[in-house]
Amino acid sequence: MLCFAYGSNMSTQRIAARIPARFVTTALLPAYRLAFHQQGDDGSGKCDIVPASDQSAVCGVVWEVASHHKLTLDRYEGLSTTYDETWLTVSDLAGDGQFEVQAYVGKVTSIGMRPYTWYKHHLLAGARERGLPAAYVRALERIEARLDPDTEHHAREMVLHGLDAPLERGA
Protein backbone atom coordinates (compact mmCIF):
# COMPACT_ATOMS: atom_id res chain seq x y z
CA MET A 1 0.00 0.00 0.00
CA LEU A 2 1.06 3.60 -0.53
CA CYS A 3 1.39 5.87 2.51
CA PHE A 4 1.80 9.65 2.39
CA ALA A 5 4.22 10.97 5.03
CA TYR A 6 4.16 14.71 5.65
CA GLY A 7 5.81 14.84 9.09
CA SER A 8 8.69 13.06 10.79
CA ASN A 9 8.15 9.91 8.72
CA MET A 10 9.43 11.76 5.63
CA SER A 11 12.92 11.02 6.99
CA THR A 12 14.36 7.73 5.77
CA GLN A 13 16.08 7.19 9.12
CA ARG A 14 12.89 7.82 11.07
CA ILE A 15 10.70 5.50 8.99
CA ALA A 16 13.42 2.81 8.88
CA ALA A 17 13.63 2.87 12.68
CA ARG A 18 9.94 1.95 12.68
CA ILE A 19 9.26 -0.25 9.63
CA PRO A 20 10.74 -1.26 6.27
CA ALA A 21 9.42 1.02 3.52
CA ARG A 22 10.34 1.69 -0.10
CA PHE A 23 10.57 5.27 -1.37
CA VAL A 24 8.18 5.87 -4.28
CA THR A 25 8.15 9.63 -4.90
CA THR A 26 7.76 13.08 -3.45
CA ALA A 27 4.26 14.45 -3.74
CA LEU A 28 1.97 17.43 -3.30
CA LEU A 29 -1.39 17.37 -1.49
CA PRO A 30 -3.36 20.36 -2.78
CA ALA A 31 -5.96 22.27 -0.76
CA TYR A 32 -4.41 21.25 2.59
CA ARG A 33 -2.09 22.98 5.02
CA LEU A 34 0.35 21.62 7.58
CA ALA A 35 -0.54 22.17 11.24
CA PHE A 36 1.25 21.32 14.49
CA HIS A 37 -1.85 21.07 16.62
CA GLN A 38 -1.84 17.28 16.98
CA GLN A 39 -1.16 16.63 20.65
CA GLY A 40 1.48 13.95 21.19
CA ASP A 41 1.62 11.68 24.21
CA ASP A 42 4.69 13.66 25.29
CA GLY A 43 2.81 16.98 25.32
CA SER A 44 4.41 18.35 22.15
CA GLY A 45 2.83 19.28 18.84
CA LYS A 46 2.96 16.74 16.03
CA CYS A 47 2.13 17.27 12.36
CA ASP A 48 -1.37 17.12 11.00
CA ILE A 49 -2.94 17.96 7.66
CA VAL A 50 -5.94 20.25 7.58
CA PRO A 51 -8.21 21.05 4.61
CA ALA A 52 -7.64 24.60 3.37
CA SER A 53 -9.76 26.69 1.04
CA ASP A 54 -6.88 28.78 -0.32
CA GLN A 55 -3.95 27.82 -2.54
CA SER A 56 -2.24 25.94 0.29
CA ALA A 57 -0.59 22.59 -0.32
CA VAL A 58 1.37 20.08 1.74
CA CYS A 59 4.48 18.41 0.38
CA GLY A 60 5.49 14.96 1.49
CA VAL A 61 6.90 11.55 0.69
CA VAL A 62 5.05 8.53 -0.67
CA TRP A 63 6.28 5.24 0.79
CA GLU A 64 5.29 1.75 -0.26
CA VAL A 65 4.58 -0.30 2.85
CA ALA A 66 3.71 -3.99 3.12
CA SER A 67 0.33 -4.54 4.80
CA HIS A 68 1.87 -6.44 7.72
CA HIS A 69 4.29 -3.54 8.36
CA LYS A 70 1.47 -1.02 8.06
CA LEU A 71 -0.03 -2.51 11.23
CA THR A 72 3.18 -1.67 13.08
CA LEU A 73 3.16 1.88 11.69
CA ASP A 74 -0.47 2.21 12.81
CA ARG A 75 0.64 1.42 16.36
CA TYR A 76 3.42 4.02 16.23
CA GLU A 77 0.99 6.63 14.93
CA GLY A 78 -1.72 5.78 17.45
CA LEU A 79 -4.33 4.88 14.84
CA SER A 80 -7.83 5.22 16.27
CA THR A 81 -6.66 7.00 19.42
CA THR A 82 -4.39 9.83 18.21
CA TYR A 83 -4.84 9.71 14.43
CA ASP A 84 -7.51 8.48 12.07
CA GLU A 85 -6.76 7.16 8.62
CA THR A 86 -7.94 8.62 5.33
CA TRP A 87 -7.37 8.10 1.62
CA LEU A 88 -6.26 11.04 -0.51
CA THR A 89 -5.03 11.78 -4.00
CA VAL A 90 -1.57 13.34 -4.23
CA SER A 91 0.34 14.54 -7.29
CA ASP A 92 3.92 13.56 -8.01
CA LEU A 93 6.12 16.67 -7.60
CA ALA A 94 7.87 15.79 -10.86
CA GLY A 95 4.50 15.95 -12.65
CA ASP A 96 4.49 12.25 -13.50
CA GLY A 97 1.01 11.45 -12.27
CA GLN A 98 -1.25 11.01 -9.29
CA PHE A 99 -1.38 8.43 -6.51
CA GLU A 100 -4.10 7.23 -4.17
CA VAL A 101 -2.45 7.17 -0.75
CA GLN A 102 -3.26 6.46 2.86
CA ALA A 103 -2.54 9.28 5.30
CA TYR A 104 -3.01 9.88 9.01
CA VAL A 105 -5.15 12.82 10.17
CA GLY A 106 -5.12 14.08 13.72
CA LYS A 107 -7.99 13.63 16.11
CA VAL A 108 -6.53 14.98 19.38
CA THR A 109 -5.82 18.59 18.49
CA SER A 110 -5.05 21.60 20.64
CA ILE A 111 -4.30 25.20 19.78
CA GLY A 112 -0.83 26.52 20.62
CA MET A 113 1.07 23.25 20.31
CA ARG A 114 4.72 23.33 19.21
CA PRO A 115 6.95 20.45 18.14
CA TYR A 116 10.08 19.47 20.01
CA THR A 117 13.36 20.40 18.34
CA TRP A 118 14.18 16.73 17.61
CA TYR A 119 10.81 16.28 15.86
CA LYS A 120 11.44 19.38 13.76
CA HIS A 121 14.86 17.91 12.92
CA HIS A 122 13.24 14.70 11.59
CA LEU A 123 10.85 16.80 9.52
CA LEU A 124 13.60 18.98 8.04
CA ALA A 125 15.93 16.02 7.45
CA GLY A 126 13.25 14.28 5.42
CA ALA A 127 12.31 17.42 3.47
CA ARG A 128 15.94 18.15 2.57
CA GLU A 129 16.83 14.51 1.88
CA ARG A 130 13.99 14.19 -0.61
CA GLY A 131 14.55 17.58 -2.22
CA LEU A 132 11.24 19.19 -1.39
CA PRO A 133 10.87 22.70 -2.87
CA ALA A 134 13.19 25.28 -1.30
CA ALA A 135 10.32 27.61 -0.34
CA TYR A 136 8.57 24.74 1.44
CA VAL A 137 11.75 23.82 3.35
CA ARG A 138 12.21 27.48 4.35
CA ALA A 139 8.64 27.52 5.70
CA LEU A 140 9.40 24.40 7.75
CA GLU A 141 12.58 26.04 9.06
CA ARG A 142 10.49 28.93 10.41
CA ILE A 143 8.33 26.64 12.55
CA GLU A 144 8.85 27.48 16.19
CA ALA A 145 10.00 24.47 18.22
CA ARG A 146 10.70 23.89 21.89
CA LEU A 147 13.13 21.79 23.86
CA ASP A 148 12.11 18.33 25.00
CA PRO A 149 12.48 18.31 28.79
CA ASP A 150 13.42 14.61 28.49
CA THR A 151 17.05 15.03 27.41
CA GLU A 152 17.53 11.27 27.01
CA HIS A 153 14.60 11.11 24.59
CA HIS A 154 16.07 14.04 22.65
CA ALA A 155 19.41 12.22 22.40
CA ARG A 156 17.78 8.95 21.23
CA GLU A 157 15.87 10.75 18.49
CA MET A 158 18.91 12.68 17.26
CA VAL A 159 21.01 9.50 17.08
CA LEU A 160 18.74 8.30 14.26
CA HIS A 161 20.48 10.87 12.07
CA GLY A 162 23.95 10.03 13.31
CA LEU A 163 24.01 13.10 15.52
CA ASP A 164 25.12 13.37 19.08
CA ALA A 165 23.59 16.82 19.15
CA PRO A 166 23.33 19.04 22.17
CA LEU A 167 19.93 20.49 22.89
CA GLU A 168 19.24 23.33 20.48
CA ARG A 169 16.70 26.07 20.91
CA GLY A 170 14.22 26.20 18.03
CA ALA A 171 16.38 23.98 15.80
C-alpha positions as YAML, in Angstrom:
chain: A
units: angstrom
residues:
- id: 1
  name: MET
  ca: [0.00, 0.00, 0.00]
- id: 2
  name: LEU
  ca: [1.06, 3.60, -0.53]
- id: 3
  name: CYS
  ca: [1.39, 5.87, 2.51]
- id: 4
  name: PHE
  ca: [1.80, 9.65, 2.39]
- id: 5
  name: ALA
  ca: [4.22, 10.97, 5.03]
- id: 6
  name: TYR
  ca: [4.16, 14.71, 5.65]
- id: 7
  name: GLY
  ca: [5.81, 14.84, 9.09]
- id: 8
  name: SER
  ca: [8.69, 13.06, 10.79]
- id: 9
  name: ASN
  ca: [8.15, 9.91, 8.72]
- id: 10
  name: MET
  ca: [9.43, 11.76, 5.63]
- id: 11
  name: SER
  ca: [12.92, 11.02, 6.99]
- id: 12
  name: THR
  ca: [14.36, 7.73, 5.77]
- id: 13
  name: GLN
  ca: [16.08, 7.19, 9.12]
- id: 14
  name: ARG
  ca: [12.89, 7.82, 11.07]
- id: 15
  name: ILE
  ca: [10.70, 5.50, 8.99]
- id: 16
  name: ALA
  ca: [13.42, 2.81, 8.88]
- id: 17
  name: ALA
  ca: [13.63, 2.87, 12.68]
- id: 18
  name: ARG
  ca: [9.94, 1.95, 12.68]
- id: 19
  name: ILE
  ca: [9.26, -0.25, 9.63]
- id: 20
  name: PRO
  ca: [10.74, -1.26, 6.27]
- id: 21
  name: ALA
  ca: [9.42, 1.02, 3.52]
- id: 22
  name: ARG
  ca: [10.34, 1.69, -0.10]
- id: 23
  name: PHE
  ca: [10.57, 5.27, -1.37]
- id: 24
  name: VAL
  ca: [8.18, 5.87, -4.28]
- id: 25
  name: THR
  ca: [8.15, 9.63, -4.90]
- id: 26
  name: THR
  ca: [7.76, 13.08, -3.45]
- id: 27
  name: ALA
  ca: [4.26, 14.45, -3.74]
- id: 28
  name: LEU
  ca: [1.97, 17.43, -3.30]
- id: 29
  name: LEU
  ca: [-1.39, 17.37, -1.49]
- id: 30
  name: PRO
  ca: [-3.36, 20.36, -2.78]
- id: 31
  name: ALA
  ca: [-5.96, 22.27, -0.76]
- id: 32
  name: TYR
  ca: [-4.41, 21.25, 2.59]
- id: 33
  name: ARG
  ca: [-2.09, 22.98, 5.02]
- id: 34
  name: LEU
  ca: [0.35, 21.62, 7.58]
- id: 35
  name: ALA
  ca: [-0.54, 22.17, 11.24]
- id: 36
  name: PHE
  ca: [1.25, 21.32, 14.49]
- id: 37
  name: HIS
  ca: [-1.85, 21.07, 16.62]
- id: 38
  name: GLN
  ca: [-1.84, 17.28, 16.98]
- id: 39
  name: GLN
  ca: [-1.16, 16.63, 20.65]
- id: 40
  name: GLY
  ca: [1.48, 13.95, 21.19]
- id: 41
  name: ASP
  ca: [1.62, 11.68, 24.21]
- id: 42
  name: ASP
  ca: [4.69, 13.66, 25.29]
- id: 43
  name: GLY
  ca: [2.81, 16.98, 25.32]
- id: 44
  name: SER
  ca: [4.41, 18.35, 22.15]
- id: 45
  name: GLY
  ca: [2.83, 19.28, 18.84]
- id: 46
  name: LYS
  ca: [2.96, 16.74, 16.03]
- id: 47
  name: CYS
  ca: [2.13, 17.27, 12.36]
- id: 48
  name: ASP
  ca: [-1.37, 17.12, 11.00]
- id: 49
  name: ILE
  ca: [-2.94, 17.96, 7.66]
- id: 50
  name: VAL
  ca: [-5.94, 20.25, 7.58]
- id: 51
  name: PRO
  ca: [-8.21, 21.05, 4.61]
- id: 52
  name: ALA
  ca: [-7.64, 24.60, 3.37]
- id: 53
  name: SER
  ca: [-9.76, 26.69, 1.04]
- id: 54
  name: ASP
  ca: [-6.88, 28.78, -0.32]
- id: 55
  name: GLN
  ca: [-3.95, 27.82, -2.54]
- id: 56
  name: SER
  ca: [-2.24, 25.94, 0.29]
- id: 57
  name: ALA
  ca: [-0.59, 22.59, -0.32]
- id: 58
  name: VAL
  ca: [1.37, 20.08, 1.74]
- id: 59
  name: CYS
  ca: [4.48, 18.41, 0.38]
- id: 60
  name: GLY
  ca: [5.49, 14.96, 1.49]
- id: 61
  name: VAL
  ca: [6.90, 11.55, 0.69]
- id: 62
  name: VAL
  ca: [5.05, 8.53, -0.67]
- id: 63
  name: TRP
  ca: [6.28, 5.24, 0.79]
- id: 64
  name: GLU
  ca: [5.29, 1.75, -0.26]
- id: 65
  name: VAL
  ca: [4.58, -0.30, 2.85]
- id: 66
  name: ALA
  ca: [3.71, -3.99, 3.12]
- id: 67
  name: SER
  ca: [0.33, -4.54, 4.80]
- id: 68
  name: HIS
  ca: [1.87, -6.44, 7.72]
- id: 69
  name: HIS
  ca: [4.29, -3.54, 8.36]
- id: 70
  name: LYS
  ca: [1.47, -1.02, 8.06]
- id: 71
  name: LEU
  ca: [-0.03, -2.51, 11.23]
- id: 72
  name: THR
  ca: [3.18, -1.67, 13.08]
- id: 73
  name: LEU
  ca: [3.16, 1.88, 11.69]
- id: 74
  name: ASP
  ca: [-0.47, 2.21, 12.81]
- id: 75
  name: ARG
  ca: [0.64, 1.42, 16.36]
- id: 76
  name: TYR
  ca: [3.42, 4.02, 16.23]
- id: 77
  name: GLU
  ca: [0.99, 6.63, 14.93]
- id: 78
  name: GLY
  ca: [-1.72, 5.78, 17.45]
- id: 79
  name: LEU
  ca: [-4.33, 4.88, 14.84]
- id: 80
  name: SER
  ca: [-7.83, 5.22, 16.27]
- id: 81
  name: THR
  ca: [-6.66, 7.00, 19.42]
- id: 82
  name: THR
  ca: [-4.39, 9.83, 18.21]
- id: 83
  name: TYR
  ca: [-4.84, 9.71, 14.43]
- id: 84
  name: ASP
  ca: [-7.51, 8.48, 12.07]
- id: 85
  name: GLU
  ca: [-6.76, 7.16, 8.62]
- id: 86
  name: THR
  ca: [-7.94, 8.62, 5.33]
- id: 87
  name: TRP
  ca: [-7.37, 8.10, 1.62]
- id: 88
  name: LEU
  ca: [-6.26, 11.04, -0.51]
- id: 89
  name: THR
  ca: [-5.03, 11.78, -4.00]
- id: 90
  name: VAL
  ca: [-1.57, 13.34, -4.23]
- id: 91
  name: SER
  ca: [0.34, 14.54, -7.29]
- id: 92
  name: ASP
  ca: [3.92, 13.56, -8.01]
- id: 93
  name: LEU
  ca: [6.12, 16.67, -7.60]
- id: 94
  name: ALA
  ca: [7.87, 15.79, -10.86]
- id: 95
  name: GLY
  ca: [4.50, 15.95, -12.65]
- id: 96
  name: ASP
  ca: [4.49, 12.25, -13.50]
- id: 97
  name: GLY
  ca: [1.01, 11.45, -12.27]
- id: 98
  name: GLN
  ca: [-1.25, 11.01, -9.29]
- id: 99
  name: PHE
  ca: [-1.38, 8.43, -6.51]
- id: 100
  name: GLU
  ca: [-4.10, 7.23, -4.17]
- id: 101
  name: VAL
  ca: [-2.45, 7.17, -0.75]
- id: 102
  name: GLN
  ca: [-3.26, 6.46, 2.86]
- id: 103
  name: ALA
  ca: [-2.54, 9.28, 5.30]
- id: 104
  name: TYR
  ca: [-3.01, 9.88, 9.01]
- id: 105
  name: VAL
  ca: [-5.15, 12.82, 10.17]
- id: 106
  name: GLY
  ca: [-5.12, 14.08, 13.72]
- id: 107
  name: LYS
  ca: [-7.99, 13.63, 16.11]
- id: 108
  name: VAL
  ca: [-6.53, 14.98, 19.38]
- id: 109
  name: THR
  ca: [-5.82, 18.59, 18.49]
- id: 110
  name: SER
  ca: [-5.05, 21.60, 20.64]
- id: 111
  name: ILE
  ca: [-4.30, 25.20, 19.78]
- id: 112
  name: GLY
  ca: [-0.83, 26.52, 20.62]
- id: 113
  name: MET
  ca: [1.07, 23.25, 20.31]
- id: 114
  name: ARG
  ca: [4.72, 23.33, 19.21]
- id: 115
  name: PRO
  ca: [6.95, 20.45, 18.14]
- id: 116
  name: TYR
  ca: [10.08, 19.47, 20.01]
- id: 117
  name: THR
  ca: [13.36, 20.40, 18.34]
- id: 118
  name: TRP
  ca: [14.18, 16.73, 17.61]
- id: 119
  name: TYR
  ca: [10.81, 16.28, 15.86]
- id: 120
  name: LYS
  ca: [11.44, 19.38, 13.76]
- id: 121
  name: HIS
  ca: [14.86, 17.91, 12.92]
- id: 122
  name: HIS
  ca: [13.24, 14.70, 11.59]
- id: 123
  name: LEU
  ca: [10.85, 16.80, 9.52]
- id: 124
  name: LEU
  ca: [13.60, 18.98, 8.04]
- id: 125
  name: ALA
  ca: [15.93, 16.02, 7.45]
- id: 126
  name: GLY
  ca: [13.25, 14.28, 5.42]
- id: 127
  name: ALA
  ca: [12.31, 17.42, 3.47]
- id: 128
  name: ARG
  ca: [15.94, 18.15, 2.57]
- id: 129
  name: GLU
  ca: [16.83, 14.51, 1.88]
- id: 130
  name: ARG
  ca: [13.99, 14.19, -0.61]
- id: 131
  name: GLY
  ca: [14.55, 17.58, -2.22]
- id: 132
  name: LEU
  ca: [11.24, 19.19, -1.39]
- id: 133
  name: PRO
  ca: [10.87, 22.70, -2.87]
- id: 134
  name: ALA
  ca: [13.19, 25.28, -1.30]
- id: 135
  name: ALA
  ca: [10.32, 27.61, -0.34]
- id: 136
  name: TYR
  ca: [8.57, 24.74, 1.44]
- id: 137
  name: VAL
  ca: [11.75, 23.82, 3.35]
- id: 138
  name: ARG
  ca: [12.21, 27.48, 4.35]
- id: 139
  name: ALA
  ca: [8.64, 27.52, 5.70]
- id: 140
  name: LEU
  ca: [9.40, 24.40, 7.75]
- id: 141
  name: GLU
  ca: [12.58, 26.04, 9.06]
- id: 142
  name: ARG
  ca: [10.49, 28.93, 10.41]
- id: 143
  name: ILE
  ca: [8.33, 26.64, 12.55]
- id: 144
  name: GLU
  ca: [8.85, 27.48, 16.19]
- id: 145
  name: ALA
  ca: [10.00, 24.47, 18.22]
- id: 146
  name: ARG
  ca: [10.70, 23.89, 21.89]
- id: 147
  name: LEU
  ca: [13.13, 21.79, 23.86]
- id: 148
  name: ASP
  ca: [12.11, 18.33, 25.00]
- id: 149
  name: PRO
  ca: [12.48, 18.31, 28.79]
- id: 150
  name: ASP
  ca: [13.42, 14.61, 28.49]
- id: 151
  name: THR
  ca: [17.05, 15.03, 27.41]
- id: 152
  name: GLU
  ca: [17.53, 11.27, 27.01]
- id: 153
  name: HIS
  ca: [14.60, 11.11, 24.59]
- id: 154
  name: HIS
  ca: [16.07, 14.04, 22.65]
- id: 155
  name: ALA
  ca: [19.41, 12.22, 22.40]
- id: 156
  name: ARG
  ca: [17.78, 8.95, 21.23]
- id: 157
  name: GLU
  ca: [15.87, 10.75, 18.49]
- id: 158
  name: MET
  ca: [18.91, 12.68, 17.26]
- id: 159
  name: VAL
  ca: [21.01, 9.50, 17.08]
- id: 160
  name: LEU
  ca: [18.74, 8.30, 14.26]
- id: 161
  name: HIS
  ca: [20.48, 10.87, 12.07]
- id: 162
  name: GLY
  ca: [23.95, 10.03, 13.31]
- id: 163
  name: LEU
  ca: [24.01, 13.10, 15.52]
- id: 164
  name: ASP
  ca: [25.12, 13.37, 19.08]
- id: 165
  name: ALA
  ca: [23.59, 16.82, 19.15]
- id: 166
  name: PRO
  ca: [23.33, 19.04, 22.17]
- id: 167
  name: LEU
  ca: [19.93, 20.49, 22.89]
- id: 168
  name: GLU
  ca: [19.24, 23.33, 20.48]
- id: 169
  name: ARG
  ca: [16.70, 26.07, 20.91]
- id: 170
  name: GLY
  ca: [14.22, 26.20, 18.03]
- id: 171
  name: ALA
  ca: [16.38, 23.98, 15.80]
...
